[in-house]
Amino acid sequence: GLILGAFYGLGAVYAQRLGLGLSGTAGFMSAVIVGGVALQWPLGWLSDHFDRRRVIVGAFAGAAAVAAALAVVGAAGVWLMLLGGLFGGLSFALYPLCVAHANDHVAPEDRVSATGGLVLVYSAGAAVGPMGAAVALHVFGVGALFGFIALCAAVALAFGLWRLGVRPPVPNEQQGPYQALPRTTPVSAALDPLAAEDT
């Protein structure tokens, strides 16, 4: 929530302050989203066949490294678009990977309440992330947006590495399948009268 909230809130500001025009800013934002779509399936497949926690830790490590690179890239160009796509691919997969991991540890009758808790925590992060990143951007300059994101990812990475050492993995055969998740809540379907008629 902190990572994606900060990006969605200030990603366009970051691109504009690097000197991109309207079309360049749109291209950068699109590159991040396309990357997010492109890596959902490969990372999900890996998490279904290997220790899901290691895939999550790897995604956090990659997101931290790419965000650090974006913090210092300093200029528009091909590298900005490539790094943006890679950032999207790694960061957009984090929430569904973590939901899948949580569901590996939750009894079926507790999944609705667990999902509600995950959405609440994600939403809190998504609300706080843009504010923290805005302060960093104001104080330290344009690269601080992705510096803030790299810091958030590094803290999560440290927590994930600690958890790897204190708890054994869920055996692969007991893991539930990974599901790519949309960037909206399923509750939004209830707001659509056509969707309501179909159910």
N, CA and C atoms as a LAMMPS dump frame, in Angstrom:
ITEM: TIMESTEP
0
ITEM: NUMBER OF ATOMS
597
ITEM: BOX BOUNDS ff ff ff
-5.0000000000000000e+02 5.0000000000000000e+02
-5.0000000000000000e+02 5.0000000000000000e+02
-5.0000000000000000e+02 5.0000000000000000e+02
ITEM: ATOMS id mol type element x y z
1 1 1 N 0.815 -1.212 0
2 1 2 C 0 0 0
3 1 3 C 0.847 1.26 0
4 2 1 N 1.893 1.278 0.828
5 2 2 C 2.795 2.432 0.853
6 2 3 C 3.46 2.637 -0.505
7 3 1 N 3.927 1.528 -1.094
8 3 2 C 4.657 1.602 -2.357
9 3 3 C 3.751 2.056 -3.492
10 4 1 N 2.632 1.369 -3.675
11 4 2 C 1.763 1.7 -4.804
12 4 3 C 0.997 2.993 -4.583
13 5 1 N 0.646 3.289 -3.335
14 5 2 C -0.009 4.57 -3.054
15 5 3 C 0.901 5.732 -3.408
16 6 1 N 2.18 5.615 -3.027
17 6 2 C 3.143 6.668 -3.349
18 6 3 C 3.315 6.794 -4.858
19 7 1 N 3.416 5.646 -5.554
20 7 2 C 3.601 5.718 -7.002
21 7 3 C 2.388 6.317 -7.7
22 8 1 N 1.193 5.811 -7.403
23 8 2 C 0.003 6.324 -8.083
24 8 3 C -0.245 7.792 -7.745
25 9 1 N 0.079 8.191 -6.518
26 9 2 C -0.143 9.577 -6.133
27 9 3 C 0.837 10.547 -6.776
28 10 1 N 2.089 10.11 -6.964
29 10 2 C 3.126 11.059 -7.373
30 10 3 C 3.963 10.61 -8.56
31 11 1 N 3.648 9.48 -9.173
32 11 2 C 4.416 9.008 -10.319
33 11 3 C 4.411 10.001 -11.469
34 12 1 N 3.262 10.599 -11.728
35 12 2 C 3.177 11.578 -12.821
36 12 3 C 3.97 12.838 -12.489
37 13 1 N 3.966 13.234 -11.222
38 13 2 C 4.747 14.41 -10.798
39 13 3 C 6.239 14.123 -10.99
40 14 1 N 6.665 12.919 -10.619
41 14 2 C 8.069 12.512 -10.805
42 14 3 C 8.464 12.622 -12.279
43 15 1 N 7.619 12.083 -13.161
44 15 2 C 7.934 12.106 -14.591
45 15 3 C 8.003 13.532 -15.116
46 16 1 N 7.069 14.378 -14.717
47 16 2 C 7.069 15.763 -15.184
48 16 3 C 8.281 16.531 -14.684
49 17 1 N 8.688 16.27 -13.45
50 17 2 C 9.855 16.972 -12.908
51 17 3 C 11.158 16.484 -13.534
52 18 1 N 11.126 15.292 -14.151
53 18 2 C 12.288 14.84 -14.908
54 18 3 C 12.351 15.514 -16.277
55 19 1 N 11.291 16.228 -16.638
56 19 2 C 11.285 16.945 -17.9
57 19 3 C 10.422 16.324 -18.972
58 20 1 N 9.653 15.283 -18.638
59 20 2 C 8.767 14.671 -19.627
60 20 3 C 7.551 15.56 -19.841
61 21 1 N 7.103 15.642 -21.082
62 21 2 C 5.865 16.332 -21.393
63 21 3 C 4.667 15.449 -21.086
64 22 1 N 3.518 15.88 -21.556
65 22 2 C 2.291 15.133 -21.281
66 22 3 C 2.35 13.726 -21.865
67 23 1 N 2.769 13.598 -23.119
68 23 2 C 2.822 12.267 -23.742
69 23 3 C 3.907 11.405 -23.112
70 24 1 N 5.036 12.004 -22.734
71 24 2 C 6.095 11.243 -22.076
72 24 3 C 5.679 10.75 -20.708
73 25 1 N 4.968 11.591 -19.98
74 25 2 C 4.464 11.191 -18.664
75 25 3 C 3.47 10.045 -18.803
76 26 1 N 2.571 10.166 -19.774
77 26 2 C 1.612 9.087 -20.027
78 26 3 C 2.341 7.805 -20.428
79 27 1 N 3.398 7.938 -21.234
80 27 2 C 4.171 6.777 -21.642
81 27 3 C 4.85 6.104 -20.471
82 28 1 N 5.404 6.896 -19.545
83 28 2 C 6.052 6.328 -18.359
84 28 3 C 5.039 5.595 -17.494
85 29 1 N 3.904 6.229 -17.231
86 29 2 C 2.869 5.583 -16.405
87 29 3 C 2.377 4.309 -17.079
88 30 1 N 2.233 4.346 -18.403
89 30 2 C 1.794 3.159 -19.14
90 30 3 C 2.836 2.057 -19.076
91 31 1 N 4.123 2.415 -19.149
92 31 2 C 5.188 1.41 -19.071
93 31 3 C 5.144 0.683 -17.738
94 32 1 N 4.89 1.412 -16.665
95 32 2 C 4.797 0.793 -15.337
96 32 3 C 3.618 -0.174 -15.293
97 33 1 N 2.476 0.238 -15.822
98 33 2 C 1.28 -0.61 -15.78
99 33 3 C 1.444 -1.831 -16.675
100 34 1 N 2.02 -1.653 -17.861
101 34 2 C 2.257 -2.794 -18.754
102 34 3 C 3.21 -3.791 -18.097
103 35 1 N 4.252 -3.279 -17.44
104 35 2 C 5.158 -4.158 -16.712
105 35 3 C 4.438 -4.909 -15.61
106 36 1 N 3.526 -4.222 -14.939
107 36 2 C 2.744 -4.864 -13.883
108 36 3 C 1.902 -6.005 -14.392
109 37 1 N 1.357 -5.856 -15.581
110 37 2 C 0.559 -6.928 -16.191
111 37 3 C 1.462 -8.064 -16.658
112 38 1 N 2.606 -7.716 -17.234
113 38 2 C 3.47 -8.716 -17.86
114 38 3 C 4.08 -9.699 -16.862
115 39 1 N 4.401 -9.243 -15.653
116 39 2 C 5.073 -10.128 -14.702
117 39 3 C 4.134 -10.818 -13.721
118 40 1 N 2.84 -10.538 -13.8
119 40 2 C 1.907 -11.191 -12.877
120 40 3 C 1.958 -12.71 -13.012
121 41 1 N 1.841 -13.203 -14.245
122 41 2 C 1.789 -14.654 -14.429
123 41 3 C 3.108 -15.33 -14.086
124 42 1 N 4.274 -14.858 -14.58
125 42 2 C 5.528 -15.563 -14.235
126 42 3 C 5.793 -15.613 -12.732
127 43 1 N 5.571 -14.499 -12.036
128 43 2 C 5.813 -14.504 -10.596
129 43 3 C 4.799 -15.385 -9.87
130 44 1 N 3.551 -15.378 -10.334
131 44 2 C 2.552 -16.263 -9.744
132 44 3 C 2.897 -17.728 -9.955
133 45 1 N 3.363 -18.064 -11.166
134 45 2 C 3.761 -19.447 -11.456
135 45 3 C 4.909 -19.871 -10.55
136 46 1 N 5.904 -19.003 -10.397
137 46 2 C 7.024 -19.313 -9.507
138 46 3 C 6.549 -19.55 -8.079
139 47 1 N 5.611 -18.7 -7.625
140 47 2 C 5.149 -18.829 -6.236
141 47 3 C 4.321 -20.081 -6.016
142 48 1 N 3.732 -20.629 -7.08
143 48 2 C 2.977 -21.881 -6.959
144 48 3 C 3.898 -23.093 -6.938
145 49 1 N 5.12 -22.964 -7.453
146 49 2 C 6.012 -24.118 -7.587
147 49 3 C 7.197 -24.095 -6.627
148 50 1 N 7.428 -22.979 -5.973
149 50 2 C 8.538 -22.857 -5.028
150 50 3 C 8.017 -22.207 -3.751
151 51 1 N 8.874 -22.121 -2.754
152 51 2 C 8.493 -21.471 -1.503
153 51 3 C 8.01 -20.05 -1.821
154 52 1 N 6.734 -19.818 -1.579
155 52 2 C 6.129 -18.524 -1.945
156 52 3 C 6.822 -17.361 -1.241
157 53 1 N 7.291 -17.601 -0.025
158 53 2 C 7.952 -16.528 0.726
159 53 3 C 9.227 -16.073 0.028
160 54 1 N 9.94 -17.006 -0.577
161 54 2 C 11.173 -16.635 -1.282
162 54 3 C 10.863 -15.799 -2.526
163 55 1 N 9.758 -16.111 -3.186
164 55 2 C 9.352 -15.303 -4.341
165 55 3 C 8.979 -13.889 -3.887
166 56 1 N 8.279 -13.791 -2.758
167 56 2 C 7.905 -12.482 -2.215
168 56 3 C 9.152 -11.69 -1.837
169 57 1 N 10.084 -12.343 -1.147
170 57 2 C 11.328 -11.684 -0.759
171 57 3 C 12.104 -11.235 -2.002
172 58 1 N 12.156 -12.098 -3.024
173 58 2 C 12.827 -11.723 -4.265
174 58 3 C 12.166 -10.537 -4.947
175 59 1 N 10.825 -10.506 -4.931
176 59 2 C 10.107 -9.377 -5.542
177 59 3 C 10.369 -8.083 -4.773
178 60 1 N 10.41 -8.156 -3.441
179 60 2 C 10.724 -6.962 -2.648
180 60 3 C 12.159 -6.503 -2.903
181 61 1 N 13.095 -7.455 -2.995
182 61 2 C 14.489 -7.095 -3.267
183 61 3 C 14.607 -6.432 -4.635
184 62 1 N 13.945 -7.016 -5.634
185 62 2 C 13.977 -6.437 -6.971
186 62 3 C 13.325 -5.07 -7.018
187 63 1 N 12.177 -4.93 -6.34
188 63 2 C 11.488 -3.634 -6.321
189 63 3 C 12.354 -2.574 -5.642
190 64 1 N 13.033 -2.946 -4.559
191 64 2 C 13.901 -1.993 -3.862
192 64 3 C 15.048 -1.564 -4.768
193 65 1 N 15.66 -2.526 -5.467
194 65 2 C 16.796 -2.207 -6.343
195 65 3 C 16.37 -1.334 -7.518
196 66 1 N 15.25 -1.672 -8.139
197 66 2 C 14.779 -0.892 -9.289
198 66 3 C 14.345 0.506 -8.852
199 67 1 N 13.67 0.596 -7.693
200 67 2 C 13.273 1.916 -7.193
201 67 3 C 14.502 2.762 -6.885
202 68 1 N 15.554 2.15 -6.329
203 68 2 C 16.791 2.893 -6.065
204 68 3 C 17.401 3.392 -7.378
205 69 1 N 17.345 2.562 -8.417
206 69 2 C 17.86 2.989 -9.724
207 69 3 C 17.034 4.143 -10.28
208 70 1 N 15.698 4.07 -10.126
209 70 2 C 14.838 5.162 -10.593
210 70 3 C 15.079 6.446 -9.799
211 71 1 N 15.5 6.295 -8.542
212 71 2 C 15.775 7.48 -7.721
213 71 3 C 16.972 8.256 -8.229
214 72 1 N 17.895 7.574 -8.928
215 72 2 C 19.116 8.256 -9.38
216 72 3 C 19.208 8.393 -10.893
217 73 1 N 18.197 7.887 -11.647
218 73 2 C 18.297 7.905 -13.105
219 73 3 C 18.432 9.326 -13.642
220 74 1 N 17.692 10.264 -13.061
221 74 2 C 17.929 11.67 -13.318
222 74 3 C 17.539 12.24 -14.663
223 75 1 N 17.118 11.427 -15.623
224 75 2 C 16.771 11.969 -16.937
225 75 3 C 15.814 11.026 -17.65
226 76 1 N 15.028 11.588 -18.55
227 76 2 C 14.111 10.777 -19.348
228 76 3 C 14.898 10.002 -20.385
229 77 1 N 14.307 8.918 -20.866
230 77 2 C 14.966 8.123 -21.896
231 77 3 C 14.526 6.68 -21.841
232 78 1 N 15.192 5.843 -22.628
233 78 2 C 14.828 4.43 -22.712
234 78 3 C 14.984 3.745 -21.36
235 79 1 N 16.067 4.086 -20.631
236 79 2 C 16.283 3.446 -19.342
237 79 3 C 15.149 3.746 -18.369
238 80 1 N 14.631 4.949 -18.415
239 80 2 C 13.523 5.313 -17.531
240 80 3 C 12.318 4.42 -17.811
241 81 1 N 12.005 4.207 -19.09
242 81 2 C 10.858 3.379 -19.453
243 81 3 C 11.088 1.907 -19.072
244 82 1 N 12.296 1.406 -19.328
245 82 2 C 12.59 0.011 -18.989
246 82 3 C 12.543 -0.216 -17.483
247 83 1 N 13.153 0.692 -16.734
248 83 2 C 13.115 0.571 -15.271
249 83 3 C 11.69 0.715 -14.753
250 84 1 N 10.922 1.621 -15.365
251 84 2 C 9.524 1.774 -14.964
252 84 3 C 8.734 0.497 -15.174
253 85 1 N 8.924 -0.156 -16.332
254 85 2 C 8.226 -1.408 -16.587
255 85 3 C 8.625 -2.497 -15.606
256 86 1 N 9.904 -2.582 -15.292
257 86 2 C 10.371 -3.578 -14.336
258 86 3 C 9.848 -3.288 -12.933
259 87 1 N 9.827 -2.009 -12.571
260 87 2 C 9.264 -1.633 -11.272
261 87 3 C 7.8 -2.057 -11.174
262 88 1 N 7.021 -1.762 -12.228
263 88 2 C 5.615 -2.154 -12.225
264 88 3 C 5.456 -3.659 -12.099
265 89 1 N 6.256 -4.419 -12.852
266 89 2 C 6.158 -5.869 -12.813
267 89 3 C 6.41 -6.436 -11.437
268 90 1 N 7.401 -5.902 -10.743
269 90 2 C 7.745 -6.424 -9.418
270 90 3 C 6.794 -5.913 -8.344
271 91 1 N 6.46 -4.641 -8.39
272 91 2 C 5.654 -4.069 -7.306
273 91 3 C 4.175 -4.426 -7.403
274 92 1 N 3.624 -4.52 -8.608
275 92 2 C 2.206 -4.831 -8.738
276 92 3 C 1.903 -6.262 -8.316
277 93 1 N 2.887 -7.147 -8.384
278 93 2 C 2.672 -8.541 -8
279 93 3 C 2.735 -8.745 -6.491
280 94 1 N 3.225 -7.774 -5.744
281 94 2 C 3.448 -7.973 -4.311
282 94 3 C 2.159 -8.255 -3.547
283 95 1 N 1.13 -7.448 -3.782
284 95 2 C -0.11 -7.647 -3.026
285 95 3 C -0.74 -9.013 -3.302
286 96 1 N -0.926 -9.43 -4.572
287 96 2 C -1.488 -10.765 -4.782
288 96 3 C -0.603 -11.89 -4.247
289 97 1 N 0.71 -11.728 -4.31
290 97 2 C 1.596 -12.743 -3.738
291 97 3 C 1.4 -12.849 -2.229
292 98 1 N 1.287 -11.705 -1.576
293 98 2 C 1.09 -11.708 -0.122
294 98 3 C -0.286 -12.234 0.267
295 99 1 N -1.297 -11.949 -0.538
296 99 2 C -2.636 -12.502 -0.28
297 99 3 C -2.603 -14.026 -0.416
298 100 1 N -1.937 -14.518 -1.454
299 100 2 C -1.82 -15.969 -1.635
300 100 3 C -1.089 -16.593 -0.457
301 101 1 N -0.032 -15.942 0.015
302 101 2 C 0.712 -16.458 1.161
303 101 3 C -0.161 -16.476 2.414
304 102 1 N -0.921 -15.404 2.63
305 102 2 C -1.814 -15.364 3.796
306 102 3 C -2.847 -16.484 3.713
307 103 1 N -3.4 -16.713 2.523
308 103 2 C -4.409 -17.763 2.374
309 103 3 C -3.841 -19.163 2.582
310 104 1 N -2.527 -19.328 2.396
311 104 2 C -1.895 -20.616 2.684
312 104 3 C -1.935 -20.944 4.175
313 105 1 N -2.117 -19.916 5.007
314 105 2 C -2.08 -20.099 6.466
315 105 3 C -3.443 -19.924 7.128
316 106 1 N -4.47 -19.656 6.351
317 106 2 C -5.786 -19.335 6.916
318 106 3 C -6.771 -20.442 6.588
319 107 1 N -7.571 -20.815 7.572
320 107 2 C -8.623 -21.809 7.335
321 107 3 C -9.667 -21.219 6.389
322 108 1 N -10.297 -22.07 5.554
323 108 2 C -11.273 -21.547 4.578
324 108 3 C -12.356 -20.676 5.198
325 109 1 N -12.809 -21.019 6.39
326 109 2 C -13.892 -20.23 7.004
327 109 3 C -13.419 -18.86 7.493
328 110 1 N -12.104 -18.654 7.573
329 110 2 C -11.569 -17.369 8.031
330 110 3 C -11.079 -16.483 6.888
331 111 1 N -11.228 -16.933 5.653
332 111 2 C -10.645 -16.188 4.532
333 111 3 C -11.312 -14.835 4.293
334 112 1 N -12.604 -14.748 4.521
335 112 2 C -13.284 -13.463 4.296
336 112 3 C -12.782 -12.427 5.285
337 113 1 N -12.693 -12.775 6.561
338 113 2 C -12.217 -11.809 7.553
339 113 3 C -10.739 -11.489 7.335
340 114 1 N -9.949 -12.495 6.948
341 114 2 C -8.529 -12.245 6.673
342 114 3 C -8.372 -11.301 5.486
343 115 1 N -9.155 -11.514 4.446
344 115 2 C -9.096 -10.643 3.277
345 115 3 C -9.491 -9.215 3.639
346 116 1 N -10.513 -9.085 4.478
347 116 2 C -10.91 -7.755 4.939
348 116 3 C -9.787 -7.052 5.683
349 117 1 N -9.073 -7.802 6.527
350 117 2 C -7.944 -7.227 7.248
351 117 3 C -6.823 -6.809 6.308
352 118 1 N -6.542 -7.653 5.294
353 118 2 C -5.501 -7.317 4.326
354 118 3 C -5.86 -6.061 3.534
355 119 1 N -7.11 -5.949 3.108
356 119 2 C -7.554 -4.766 2.358
357 119 3 C -7.453 -3.519 3.23
358 120 1 N -7.807 -3.646 4.525
359 120 2 C -7.735 -2.506 5.435
360 120 3 C -6.289 -2.034 5.602
361 121 1 N -5.371 -2.98 5.811
362 121 2 C -3.967 -2.61 5.993
363 121 3 C -3.396 -2.019 4.706
364 122 1 N -3.718 -2.643 3.564
365 122 2 C -3.259 -2.116 2.271
366 122 3 C -3.785 -0.694 2.067
367 123 1 N -5.051 -0.478 2.364
368 123 2 C -5.659 0.843 2.166
369 123 3 C -5.026 1.892 3.067
370 124 1 N -4.707 1.515 4.302
371 124 2 C -4.037 2.456 5.204
372 124 3 C -2.679 2.851 4.629
373 125 1 N -1.946 1.875 4.128
374 125 2 C -0.659 2.176 3.505
375 125 3 C -0.816 3.046 2.275
376 126 1 N -1.846 2.755 1.464
377 126 2 C -2.079 3.525 0.246
378 126 3 C -2.476 4.968 0.555
379 127 1 N -3.057 5.2 1.74
380 127 2 C -3.408 6.564 2.139
381 127 3 C -2.199 7.311 2.688
382 128 1 N -1.333 6.614 3.414
383 128 2 C -0.178 7.252 4.044
384 128 3 C 0.978 7.425 3.051
385 129 1 N 1.128 6.468 2.132
386 129 2 C 2.246 6.486 1.192
387 129 3 C 2.411 7.788 0.428
388 130 1 N 1.358 8.32 -0.196
389 130 2 C 1.528 9.577 -0.943
390 130 3 C 1.956 10.752 -0.068
391 131 1 N 1.495 10.766 1.192
392 131 2 C 1.877 11.872 2.08
393 131 3 C 3.359 11.784 2.442
394 132 1 N 3.819 10.571 2.802
395 132 2 C 5.229 10.408 3.132
396 132 3 C 6.129 10.687 1.937
397 133 1 N 5.714 10.196 0.766
398 133 2 C 6.508 10.422 -0.439
399 133 3 C 6.516 11.895 -0.835
400 134 1 N 5.397 12.591 -0.618
401 134 2 C 5.34 14.026 -0.955
402 134 3 C 6.304 14.827 -0.092
403 135 1 N 6.384 14.476 1.185
404 135 2 C 7.334 15.16 2.07
405 135 3 C 8.76 14.9 1.591
406 136 1 N 9.059 13.634 1.271
407 136 2 C 10.402 13.285 0.791
408 136 3 C 10.724 14.025 -0.504
409 137 1 N 9.77 14.084 -1.418
410 137 2 C 9.978 14.753 -2.7
411 137 3 C 10.217 16.249 -2.498
412 138 1 N 9.453 16.843 -1.59
413 138 2 C 9.595 18.284 -1.324
414 138 3 C 10.955 18.596 -0.708
415 139 1 N 11.409 17.747 0.207
416 139 2 C 12.644 18.022 0.945
417 139 3 C 13.886 17.665 0.13
418 140 1 N 13.843 16.514 -0.546
419 140 2 C 15.06 15.984 -1.167
420 140 3 C 15.081 16.058 -2.693
421 141 1 N 13.974 16.408 -3.318
422 141 2 C 13.974 16.534 -4.766
423 141 3 C 13.312 15.36 -5.459
424 142 1 N 13.337 15.402 -6.788
425 142 2 C 12.543 14.504 -7.608
426 142 3 C 12.847 13.022 -7.349
427 143 1 N 14.109 12.67 -7.171
428 143 2 C 14.459 11.266 -6.981
429 143 3 C 13.967 10.686 -5.674
430 144 1 N 13.571 11.535 -4.742
431 144 2 C 13.161 11.059 -3.421
432 144 3 C 11.869 10.258 -3.458
433 145 1 N 11.047 10.417 -4.5
434 145 2 C 9.844 9.583 -4.597
435 145 3 C 10.243 8.119 -4.61
436 146 1 N 11.141 7.756 -5.513
437 146 2 C 11.545 6.36 -5.59
438 146 3 C 12.535 5.995 -4.491
439 147 1 N 13.195 6.994 -3.892
440 147 2 C 13.98 6.718 -2.692
441 147 3 C 13.087 6.263 -1.555
442 148 1 N 11.951 6.955 -1.397
443 148 2 C 10.969 6.574 -0.376
444 148 3 C 10.434 5.17 -0.651
445 149 1 N 10.115 4.893 -1.914
446 149 2 C 9.607 3.577 -2.286
447 149 3 C 10.656 2.495 -2.034
448 150 1 N 11.914 2.785 -2.372
449 150 2 C 12.994 1.823 -2.126
450 150 3 C 13.141 1.541 -0.638
451 151 1 N 13.01 2.565 0.192
452 151 2 C 13.103 2.385 1.639
453 151 3 C 11.976 1.493 2.152
454 152 1 N 10.755 1.746 1.68
455 152 2 C 9.612 0.905 2.084
456 152 3 C 9.841 -0.553 1.688
457 153 1 N 10.304 -0.765 0.461
458 153 2 C 10.557 -2.122 -0.015
459 153 3 C 11.684 -2.784 0.774
460 154 1 N 12.708 -2.013 1.141
461 154 2 C 13.828 -2.564 1.902
462 154 3 C 13.386 -2.988 3.303
463 155 1 N 12.506 -2.201 3.928
464 155 2 C 11.99 -2.576 5.254
465 155 3 C 11.174 -3.867 5.146
466 156 1 N 10.327 -3.963 4.138
467 156 2 C 9.541 -5.189 3.937
468 156 3 C 10.452 -6.369 3.626
469 157 1 N 11.511 -6.129 2.857
470 157 2 C 12.484 -7.179 2.552
471 157 3 C 13.145 -7.689 3.828
472 158 1 N 13.547 -6.786 4.708
473 158 2 C 14.167 -7.189 5.963
474 158 3 C 13.198 -8.034 6.801
475 159 1 N 11.934 -7.628 6.846
476 159 2 C 10.934 -8.402 7.583
477 159 3 C 10.772 -9.788 6.963
478 160 1 N 10.711 -9.847 5.631
479 160 2 C 10.558 -11.133 4.947
480 160 3 C 11.735 -12.061 5.207
481 161 1 N 12.946 -11.518 5.18
482 161 2 C 14.127 -12.345 5.465
483 161 3 C 14.092 -12.87 6.894
484 162 1 N 13.658 -12.04 7.825
485 162 2 C 13.522 -12.488 9.213
486 162 3 C 12.515 -13.626 9.319
487 163 1 N 11.369 -13.478 8.631
488 163 2 C 10.332 -14.522 8.689
489 163 3 C 10.818 -15.837 8.074
490 164 1 N 11.647 -15.758 7.045
491 164 2 C 12.207 -16.972 6.456
492 164 3 C 12.984 -17.775 7.486
493 165 1 N 13.627 -17.077 8.416
494 165 2 C 14.453 -17.751 9.402
495 165 3 C 13.714 -18.281 10.599
496 166 1 N 12.491 -17.783 10.853
497 166 2 C 11.807 -18.176 12.091
498 166 3 C 10.614 -19.106 11.88
499 167 1 N 10.232 -19.352 10.624
500 167 2 C 9.069 -20.218 10.379
501 167 3 C 9.314 -21.068 9.143
502 168 1 N 8.984 -22.355 9.212
503 168 2 C 9.181 -23.206 8.032
504 168 3 C 8.164 -22.866 6.933
505 169 1 N 8.481 -23.217 5.687
506 169 2 C 7.561 -22.908 4.585
507 169 3 C 6.362 -23.841 4.576
508 170 1 N 5.298 -23.397 3.918
509 170 2 C 4.16 -24.272 3.63
510 170 3 C 4.594 -25.21 2.509
511 171 1 N 4.41 -26.53 2.662
512 171 2 C 4.792 -27.443 1.569
513 171 3 C 4.08 -27.066 0.273
514 172 1 N 4.773 -27.233 -0.856
515 172 2 C 4.223 -26.823 -2.152
516 172 3 C 2.859 -27.426 -2.427
517 173 1 N 2.671 -28.692 -2.054
518 173 2 C 1.399 -29.357 -2.355
519 173 3 C 0.246 -28.804 -1.519
520 174 1 N 0.555 -28.076 -0.448
521 174 2 C -0.5 -27.492 0.393
522 174 3 C -0.76 -26.022 0.066
523 175 1 N 0.029 -25.455 -0.828
524 175 2 C -0.193 -24.063 -1.209
525 175 3 C -1.398 -23.945 -2.125
526 176 1 N -2.203 -22.912 -1.894
527 176 2 C -3.287 -22.624 -2.815
528 176 3 C -2.736 -21.982 -4.073
529 177 1 N -3.49 -22 -5.166
530 177 2 C -2.999 -21.386 -6.415
531 177 3 C -2.997 -19.864 -6.324
532 178 1 N -2.008 -19.266 -6.964
533 178 2 C -1.895 -17.813 -7.056
534 178 3 C -3.018 -17.28 -7.939
535 179 1 N -3.603 -16.155 -7.543
536 179 2 C -4.615 -15.487 -8.356
537 179 3 C -4.192 -14.041 -8.565
538 180 1 N -4.086 -13.635 -9.817
539 180 2 C -3.822 -12.22 -10.094
540 180 3 C -5.009 -11.415 -9.608
541 181 1 N -4.739 -10.324 -8.9
542 181 2 C -5.814 -9.531 -8.328
543 181 3 C -5.898 -8.181 -9.017
544 182 1 N -7.122 -7.694 -9.26
545 182 2 C -7.26 -6.356 -9.843
546 182 3 C -6.863 -5.303 -8.826
547 183 1 N -6.638 -4.09 -9.292
548 183 2 C -6.223 -3.008 -8.407
549 183 3 C -7.425 -2.326 -7.757
550 184 1 N -8.589 -2.99 -7.742
551 184 2 C -9.752 -2.446 -7.064
552 184 3 C -10.305 -3.502 -6.131
553 185 1 N -11.205 -3.109 -5.267
554 185 2 C -11.809 -4.038 -4.332
555 185 3 C -12.971 -4.774 -4.987
556 186 1 N -13.202 -6.064 -4.642
557 186 2 C -14.356 -6.774 -5.183
558 186 3 C -15.684 -6.134 -4.791
559 187 1 N -15.677 -5.321 -3.729
560 187 2 C -16.901 -4.648 -3.292
561 187 3 C -17.426 -3.738 -4.39
562 188 1 N -16.544 -3.264 -5.284
563 188 2 C -16.985 -2.36 -6.344
564 188 3 C -18.004 -3.028 -7.262
565 189 1 N -17.979 -4.36 -7.358
566 189 2 C -18.958 -5.053 -8.193
567 189 3 C -20.373 -4.841 -7.671
568 190 1 N -20.498 -4.718 -6.356
569 190 2 C -21.826 -4.504 -5.776
570 190 3 C -22.38 -3.144 -6.138
571 191 1 N -21.542 -2.209 -6.534
572 191 2 C -21.994 -0.87 -6.904
573 191 3 C -22.506 -0.803 -8.328
574 192 1 N -22.224 -1.859 -9.115
575 192 2 C -22.634 -1.884 -10.506
576 192 3 C -23.977 -2.608 -10.605
577 193 1 N -25.061 -1.907 -11.003
578 193 2 C -26.375 -2.552 -11.059
579 193 3 C -26.411 -3.72 -12.027
580 194 1 N -25.655 -3.669 -13.138
581 194 2 C -25.644 -4.792 -14.09
582 194 3 C -24.993 -6.011 -13.471
583 195 1 N -23.909 -5.783 -12.709
584 195 2 C -23.247 -6.909 -12.039
585 195 3 C -24.189 -7.509 -11.002
586 196 1 N -24.936 -6.661 -10.318
587 196 2 C -25.864 -7.153 -9.307
588 196 3 C -26.938 -8.027 -9.92
589 197 1 N -27.41 -7.673 -11.162
590 197 2 C -28.438 -8.47 -11.819
591 197 3 C -27.912 -9.832 -12.247
592 198 1 N -26.604 -9.905 -12.552
593 198 2 C -26.016 -11.165 -12.997
594 198 3 C -25.834 -12.166 -11.865
595 199 1 N -25.785 -11.671 -10.615
596 199 2 C -25.523 -12.589 -9.497
597 199 3 C -26.793 -13.182 -8.947
